[in-house]
Amino acid sequence: MGKVKGTEPVKKLVLSDNAKKIIAGMKKVREDLIAYKKSKNSPLVVLRDGKIEFIDPFTLEKSTASQ
């Protein structure tokens, strides 16, 4: 049996100021898009796994940022 390598500590990701601004801007765009879709009562159209899906904007949570 060979030597077992130890696990290295996970490095913490450090974002630049520009990256932080971009992420904050994308969150605002997402919130604005959902608000617009709700005001027009129209579905949000997304592509997932090669399939077109229609999502009701009223079912989306405001704090969901992983999507």
Secondary structure, DSSP 8 states (H G I E B T S, - for coil): ----------------HHHHHHHHHHHHHHHHHHHHHHHHT--EEEEETTEEEEE-GGGS-TT----
